Amino acid sequence: FGLGLGGTSVRSTAKSVNGEKLESASEWLRVPFTYGDLSSEKFLVMEFVPSIKVSNDAKLDSAGITQEDREYLAEALARSYLRQFVTNRFFSTDPHPGNLGVEVFNDEDRPPRLVFYDFGQACTLSKDQSLGILEVIESIIDLDAKKSVSAFNRMGVLKDNADLDKVLAKVQSNYDSGRLKVKKRKVRNSAKYQKGSKQSTVNEYQPPTKQVPEAPLSKIEIENNSAKKIFTEGRFRSNGIFHPAIRVRICRSGPVSNGWSRERA
């Protein structure tokens, strides 16, 4: 996705189905940057990324998020999943409102940005599943029932003895009755969408040569499956330079568990 530290744009290695290079998604998407050199089996060190919960309408309203902004964010979510499904063939399977945020900028000329948290649940797709999803989307846009059924078959979602004529008739009925519709994309009139977002590009994150942990800030006790584990929350200094955007949690009871790896640091 070409997402760097601080939500900046870095070189994207992703390519489209037809082999074209995809640009960084940093204009409309952000995820907490993971410091691989500071992380280990017991440490998960990530960038702290504050945002507004995507379902908190009151806070979004108070932050000035308009209906036009909400439509833009919905499109960003759709784009992110299309890219996960078709390009990466690896996707987050847990996109509930608690794992989605909205980053709001002080610059009125810049649109809000969707934030993804928590990749503790993810899944891979086969090539046929991936291309089948793309074909389903294309068939819905074209209202092509035959192409829809062909895509279902390619994805492997139909039973071996499925009556394809009945499936085709049902899909065609849904198209004919208007149950499945393709809405035209709305034109956004706001100046920030006419001009586009202001972006900055930085080089890839360079790991520090030495990490000196600061004294822990606090300790909390967490009950997990009746077994108490003690975590220490602190911040890191690298080469003597304080990193205010880094938050570290240290597990002192053994290897990182599933629950820990999904903790938002």
Sequence and secondary structure as in RCSB ss.txt:
>XXXX:A:sequence
FGLGLGGTSVRSTAKSVNGEKLESASEWLRVPFTYGDLSSEKFLVMEFVPSIKVSNDAKLDSAGITQEDREYLAE
ALARSYLRQFVTNRFFSTDPHPGNLGVEVFNDEDRPPRLVFYDFGQACTLSKDQSLGILEVIESIIDLDAKKSVS
AFNRMGVLKDNADLDKVLAKVQSNYDSGRLKVKKRKVRNSAKYQKGSKQSTVNEYQPPTKQVPEAPLSKIEIENN
SAKKIFTEGRFRSNGIFHPAIRVRICRSGPVSNGWSRERA
>XXXX:A:secstr
  B GGG B     B TTS B    TTTEE   B TTT  SSEEEEE    EETT HHHHHHTT  HHHHHHHHH
HHHHHHHHIIIIISEEES   GGGEEEE  S TTS  EEEE   SSEEE  HHHHHHHHHHHHHHHHT HHHHHH
HHHHHT S TT  HHHHHHHHHHHHHHTSS         SHHHHH     B       S EEE    EEEEEEET
TEEEEEEEE EEETTEE TTEEEEEE SSS  HHHHTS  
